[in-house]
């Protein structure tokens, strides 16, 4: 019996150690944004899993804790979680954020489709204005397009910080995807390719020398996050974890299909 108790204690000890090590190895970046609609107040919080600062990419010039200056082992670990509170109550359901502007004609073309998606009740449609407008203008906008979904007006001039944060997270995911591809390609590069790179390095200027050593996947890496044209759509699953984003002309059927898939 003593032996069994000892073994149980050992297993529990290992489990606790693993738990605390795991907590230590991962950080959570959390940022909140406040909004109002015509009849409610909203709080949107984005939780982004990050690895400790000692794994920061050596190529980063800045050493702060922003997502764009973090390196992660697995790009999927950067999938952010959305916490949406309406009048203090957390909304636990599929949520689609739609970033719009009051003067955006392309955005206005989607309002009827967003009404349809919201009426289906499989997802909560939340449109976020890119800038604060007067309440009378919010009333006029909602009336003009018969908007039935939640239309959020920033409480302060946040300069679209929520959208910027989500785009930065996407940028880091892309960077890490490309790094993963590059780490796979480099070990199997042919000797001929390496020889040509060395030859080019010897003949080119210092700037060209650095460029000649880059693999094709490295050359394709974007240099900075780019804010997309509005409207911009971000879909979160039933656990409010990032699922997919959408840019450009998207048919309502695509949104409906993806939401139905998550609702199963």
MARDOKOL-752603 format. One record per residue (C-alpha): residue number from 1; residue in one letter; chain; x negated, y, z. Coordinates in pm, 1 decimal, decimal comma. Layout:
NUM;A;A;X;Y;Z
...
This chain:
1;X;A;0,0;0,0;0,0
2;X;A;-284,4;236,1;84,0
3;X;A;-432,3;166,1;-258,6
4;X;A;-102,0;256,9;-428,8
5;X;A;-76,8;584,1;-234,1
6;X;A;-435,2;667,7;-325,7
7;X;A;-369,2;602,8;-695,6
8;X;A;-51,8;813,4;-687,1
9;X;A;-238,8;1101,3;-522,8
10;X;A;-512,8;1077,5;-785,4
11;X;A;-261,8;1092,0;-1073,6
12;X;A;-84,3;1392,2;-920,0
13;X;A;-417,0;1569,3;-868,6
14;X;A;-513,8;1520,8;-1232,0
15;X;A;-171,6;1643,6;-1342,5
16;X;A;-196,5;1960,3;-1133,0
17;X;A;-546,9;2028,5;-1264,5
18;X;A;-430,4;1990,0;-1623,9
19;X;A;-136,5;2222,3;-1553,9
20;X;A;-352,3;2497,2;-1405,6
21;X;A;-617,5;2463,8;-1675,0
22;X;A;-347,9;2492,2;-1940,9
23;X;A;-208,8;2805,4;-1778,6
24;X;A;-555,3;2954,0;-1754,6
25;X;A;-634,4;2883,8;-2121,4
26;X;A;-326,9;3060,2;-2256,3
27;X;A;-208,3;3417,5;-2217,8
28;X;A;126,7;3570,8;-2300,7
29;X;A;146,6;3911,6;-2464,5
30;X;A;483,6;4065,5;-2375,9
31;X;A;628,7;4388,3;-2508,6
32;X;A;979,9;4530,2;-2469,4
33;X;A;1186,9;4779,2;-2669,5
34;X;A;1508,6;4956,8;-2569,8
35;X;A;1807,4;5027,8;-2794,5
36;X;A;2170,0;5136,4;-2779,8
37;X;A;2470,9;5064,1;-2997,6
38;X;A;2801,8;5251,4;-2989,2
39;X;A;2923,4;5049,7;-2691,1
40;X;A;2627,1;4858,3;-2543,2
41;X;A;2263,7;4875,8;-2438,3
42;X;A;2005,3;4629,6;-2566,6
43;X;A;1657,8;4522,3;-2461,9
44;X;A;1437,9;4329,1;-2703,9
45;X;A;1128,5;4158,5;-2566,1
46;X;A;869,8;3976,9;-2776,2
47;X;A;655,3;3713,0;-2605,4
48;X;A;348,3;3613,0;-2807,3
49;X;A;130,0;3318,8;-2692,3
50;X;A;-237,7;3410,1;-2713,5
51;X;A;-563,8;3242,9;-2621,2
52;X;A;-798,1;3415,3;-2371,7
53;X;A;-996,4;3717,5;-2482,5
54;X;A;-1321,8;3517,6;-2484,1
55;X;A;-1199,3;3355,3;-2806,1
56;X;A;-1157,1;3690,6;-2978,1
57;X;A;-1268,8;3683,1;-3338,7
58;X;A;-1629,8;3795,7;-3363,0
59;X;A;-1544,6;3998,1;-3672,4
60;X;A;-1299,2;4218,1;-3479,2
61;X;A;-1424,7;4564,5;-3408,5
62;X;A;-1173,5;4623,3;-3130,3
63;X;A;-1172,1;4427,1;-2807,1
64;X;A;-820,0;4498,6;-2686,8
65;X;A;-544,3;4243,6;-2628,7
66;X;A;-335,2;4318,3;-2937,4
67;X;A;-228,2;4016,9;-3148,3
68;X;A;-427,9;4141,8;-3448,2
69;X;A;-751,0;4110,4;-3246,7
70;X;A;-694,5;3755,6;-3125,3
71;X;A;-813,1;3430,0;-3276,4
72;X;A;-606,6;3116,9;-3218,8
73;X;A;-694,9;2754,3;-3280,0
74;X;A;-354,0;2658,3;-3413,2
75;X;A;-156,5;2920,1;-3612,2
76;X;A;171,7;2764,6;-3495,3
77;X;A;84,6;2858,5;-3136,4
78;X;A;134,1;3223,3;-3228,0
79;X;A;504,1;3179,7;-3301,7
80;X;A;661,9;3448,3;-3089,4
81;X;A;969,2;3414,7;-2872,1
82;X;A;1246,8;3670,9;-2878,9
83;X;A;1432,5;3767,8;-2562,6
84;X;A;1740,9;3970,6;-2650,8
85;X;A;1949,1;4117,1;-2370,0
86;X;A;2284,7;4283,1;-2424,9
87;X;A;2402,6;4483,3;-2124,5
88;X;A;2154,3;4285,4;-1916,1
89;X;A;2274,1;3942,8;-2035,1
90;X;A;2030,6;3724,3;-2232,3
91;X;A;2166,1;3600,0;-2565,8
92;X;A;2080,2;3230,2;-2600,8
93;X;A;2160,7;3160,7;-2963,9
94;X;A;2023,2;3181,0;-3318,6
95;X;A;1935,1;3543,4;-3386,5
96;X;A;1852,6;3726,0;-3705,9
97;X;A;1684,1;4063,5;-3675,3
98;X;A;1733,6;4288,7;-3976,3
99;X;A;1517,4;4600,4;-3997,9
100;X;A;1697,3;4882,9;-4178,5
101;X;A;1693,0;5258,1;-4220,3
102;X;A;1992,4;5489,4;-4218,3
103;X;A;1899,8;5631,0;-4561,3
104;X;A;1797,1;5299,5;-4719,9
105;X;A;2017,9;5216,3;-5020,3
106;X;A;1872,1;4866,9;-5051,3
107;X;A;1968,3;4804,9;-4688,2
108;X;A;2325,2;4921,0;-4748,6
109;X;A;2370,2;4655,3;-5019,2
110;X;A;2327,8;4385,2;-4754,7
111;X;A;2575,1;4513,4;-4493,9
112;X;A;2873,8;4326,3;-4634,4
113;X;A;2672,2;4003,6;-4651,2
114;X;A;2553,6;4052,8;-4293,9
115;X;A;2915,6;4097,5;-4187,9
116;X;A;2992,8;3758,5;-4344,8
117;X;A;2700,5;3589,6;-4167,0
118;X;A;2795,5;3742,4;-3832,7
119;X;A;3159,9;3635,9;-3876,6
120;X;A;3052,7;3274,3;-3926,9
121;X;A;2943,2;3284,1;-3558,9
122;X;A;2649,0;3047,0;-3615,3
123;X;A;2402,3;3328,6;-3559,7
124;X;A;2395,5;3672,3;-3400,6
125;X;A;2309,3;3938,5;-3659,0
126;X;A;2124,0;4234,8;-3511,9
127;X;A;2027,1;4529,7;-3732,7
128;X;A;1751,0;4749,8;-3591,9
129;X;A;1718,7;5106,8;-3718,6
130;X;A;1362,4;5208,2;-3798,0
131;X;A;1409,5;5549,6;-3637,2
132;X;A;1637,9;5714,0;-3384,8
133;X;A;1941,9;5897,6;-3523,7
134;X;A;2209,9;6109,2;-3355,7
135;X;A;2512,6;5925,7;-3218,5
136;X;A;2744,3;6105,2;-3459,9
137;X;A;2529,4;5981,5;-3749,9
138;X;A;2539,0;5629,0;-3605,2
139;X;A;2920,4;5645,9;-3592,7
140;X;A;2932,4;5773,2;-3949,9
141;X;A;2696,8;5502,2;-4075,6
142;X;A;2893,2;5226,6;-3905,4
143;X;A;3222,6;5361,7;-4039,5
144;X;A;3096,7;5421,6;-4393,6
145;X;A;2987,2;5060,1;-4442,8
146;X;A;3239,2;4895,9;-4205,0
147;X;A;2954,0;4741,5;-4005,1
148;X;A;3080,3;4469,7;-3768,6
149;X;A;2744,8;4331,9;-3651,6
150;X;A;2524,5;4489,7;-3384,5
151;X;A;2355,3;4807,1;-3511,8
152;X;A;2080,8;4918,2;-3274,4
153;X;A;1955,3;5272,9;-3240,3
154;X;A;1616,1;5323,1;-3067,4
155;X;A;1640,7;5503,2;-2734,6
156;X;A;1324,1;5691,9;-2823,6
157;X;A;1117,6;5761,4;-3133,1
158;X;A;927,6;5433,1;-3129,2
159;X;A;794,4;5466,4;-3485,6
160;X;A;912,0;5115,5;-3569,9
161;X;A;685,4;4952,2;-3310,6
162;X;A;890,2;4631,1;-3296,1
163;X;A;855,1;4574,1;-3670,3
164;X;A;484,6;4657,8;-3653,2
165;X;A;432,6;4400,3;-3378,4
166;X;A;607,7;4123,9;-3573,3
167;X;A;408,8;4208,0;-3886,5
168;X;A;82,0;4198,2;-3689,5
169;X;A;171,5;3853,9;-3557,6
170;X;A;243,2;3736,0;-3911,5
171;X;A;-92,0;3879,6;-4023,2
172;X;A;-278,3;3678,6;-3759,5
173;X;A;-95,8;3360,3;-3862,5
174;X;A;-198,3;3414,8;-4225,3
175;X;A;-558,3;3487,3;-4125,6
176;X;A;-578,4;3166,7;-3924,8
177;X;A;-416,9;2964,3;-4202,3
178;X;A;-683,1;3089,8;-4441,2
179;X;A;-959,4;3021,6;-4189,9
180;X;A;-832,4;2665,7;-4153,9
181;X;A;-841,3;2621,8;-4532,2
182;X;A;-1187,9;2775,8;-4548,3
183;X;A;-1323,2;2545,5;-4276,6
184;X;A;-1199,6;2251,5;-4483,8
185;X;A;-1338,0;2378,7;-4816,4
186;X;A;-1686,6;2488,6;-4704,7
187;X;A;-1822,4;2144,2;-4599,6
188;X;A;-1735,0;1995,2;-4939,2
189;X;A;-1865,2;2273,9;-5161,2
190;X;A;-2090,3;2132,6;-5431,6
191;X;A;-2465,8;2189,3;-5434,9
192;X;A;-2424,8;2366,4;-5768,0
193;X;A;-2187,2;2619,0;-5614,7
194;X;A;-2426,9;2678,6;-5325,9
195;X;A;-2718,3;2718,0;-5567,1
196;X;A;-2527,3;2972,0;-5775,4
197;X;A;-2436,3;3165,3;-5463,2
198;X;A;-2802,0;3175,9;-5357,6
199;X;A;-2903,9;3295,0;-5705,3
200;X;A;-2643,8;3569,1;-5700,6
201;X;A;-2759,0;3668,1;-5355,1
202;X;A;-3114,5;3714,1;-5478,9
203;X;A;-3014,3;3932,8;-5775,2
204;X;A;-2740,0;4151,3;-5627,4
205;X;A;-2748,7;4454,9;-5400,5
206;X;A;-2697,3;4417,1;-5023,8
207;X;A;-2319,5;4466,9;-5057,5
208;X;A;-2300,3;4216,1;-5339,4
209;X;A;-2512,4;3972,5;-5143,0
210;X;A;-2258,4;3964,6;-4865,2
211;X;A;-1974,8;3924,9;-5115,4
212;X;A;-2142,6;3636,8;-5299,8
213;X;A;-2144,3;3425,1;-4985,5
214;X;A;-1768,7;3444,5;-4943,5
215;X;A;-1562,3;3144,1;-5042,2
216;X;A;-1257,1;3195,1;-5262,2
217;X;A;-1025,4;3150,1;-4962,5
218;X;A;-1212,0;3418,8;-4769,1
219;X;A;-1180,4;3663,6;-5059,6
220;X;A;-803,2;3613,0;-5057,3
221;X;A;-768,7;3712,3;-4693,3
222;X;A;-569,7;4035,8;-4644,7
223;X;A;-769,5;4314,3;-4482,1
224;X;A;-489,9;4467,4;-4274,4
225;X;A;-124,0;4412,3;-4180,9
226;X;A;115,5;4566,5;-4433,0
227;X;A;458,5;4692,7;-4330,0
228;X;A;713,7;4540,3;-4570,2
229;X;A;978,6;4733,3;-4758,0
230;X;A;1319,4;4746,8;-4591,0
231;X;A;1539,2;4559,4;-4539,2
232;X;A;1318,3;4300,7;-4368,9
233;X;A;1469,2;3992,2;-4206,3
234;X;A;1332,8;3778,0;-3921,8
235;X;A;1516,0;3462,5;-3813,9
236;X;A;1478,1;3302,3;-3470,0
237;X;A;1599,2;2950,3;-3389,4
238;X;A;1827,9;2826,2;-3109,0
239;X;A;1541,3;2861,0;-2859,9
240;X;A;1482,1;3214,6;-2993,8
241;X;A;1141,4;3113,2;-3135,0
242;X;A;1025,8;3259,8;-3468,4
243;X;A;1145,4;3045,0;-3758,0
244;X;A;1119,3;3241,2;-4083,6
245;X;A;1095,0;3590,3;-4226,3
246;X;A;1231,2;3716,1;-4557,9
247;X;A;1130,8;3996,7;-4792,8
248;X;A;1275,5;4117,7;-5121,8
249;X;A;1607,9;4024,0;-5277,5
250;X;A;1752,3;3735,6;-5074,2
251;X;A;2092,1;3581,0;-5163,1
252;X;A;2338,9;3544,3;-4877,5
253;X;A;2347,5;3168,5;-4948,0
254;X;A;1979,8;3136,6;-4847,3
255;X;A;2044,1;3294,6;-4508,7
256;X;A;2360,5;3090,1;-4459,5
257;X;A;2180,6;2764,8;-4545,8
258;X;A;1886,0;2831,6;-4312,8
259;X;A;2113,8;2934,0;-4025,0
260;X;A;2332,3;2625,1;-4076,0
261;X;A;2019,9;2408,4;-4069,8
262;X;A;1910,3;2557,3;-3738,9
263;X;A;2260,3;2525,1;-3594,0
264;X;A;2267,4;2145,9;-3637,3
